[in-house]
Amino acid sequence: MKILITAGPTREYIDAVRFISNPATGTLGYLTAEIAKEKKHDVVLVSGPCYLKPPKGIKIIFVESAIQMKNMVEREFPSCDALVMTAAVSDWRPERKFGRKLKIKRKWKLNLIPNPDILKCISRMKKEKQIVFGFALESENIIENAKRKMKEKNLDVIIANTVKNFGKPRKKSDIFAIYSDGSIKNCSSFTKNELAFFIVSEIERLARGINWNK
Ligand code: CTP
């Protein structure tokens, strides 16, 4: 199969040197790419800025902003069988990016505008045979909120987790795989590596259930 994976945070520049971002490390996305490659899949990794060594033998596309990530995902998705959207995409970007370094010393207001939701855009292009995994990072009502996101973004599976360990090495915390048929698997005991392995195995399992003659 050809599997498209996104990883890491995005950066939304305010001026030449300052940006809005988040502490995502990209670890899960890079591990998923590595395991998918080991299992002989074709892998395309679209990566935000990460301090990780890219896996060898895969196609890797580096991006910074949400808009750049959206453009690359939309370009690559049509030729892929599955998408795993682990990236922590910034929901907003500054309305204006200043090309120079700002020298403002007084109080000022930064206007933020919403970024496009990449998964929502993809849901409009998605063919029946393509498998899409999304993630939900929640502070409360993890399962309810994740189920809502899964519907809104037309996902096959959503991996729901808490903000508790976001950007940190994984400690035991609630994490669930929720499927579009309503079933739920508790993955709370998984390490990041086990979760990455599980994601690739689930893509393979779901693909076996697809009627390719349809
Ligand atoms: N995502 C996306 N495009 C965005 C924001 C998020 O494609 N602009 C994707 C993420 O990669 C993830 C899923 O949507 O797979 C859910 O991301 P999350 O941050 O949990 O939720 P949001 O949809 O941004 O909603 P909220 O921030 O309100 O919880």
Residues whose N, C-alpha, C, O or C-beta is under 5 A from the ligand:
A	BS01	CTP	M85 T86 A87 A88 V89 S90 D91 N115 P116 D117 I118 L119 G134 F135 A136 L137
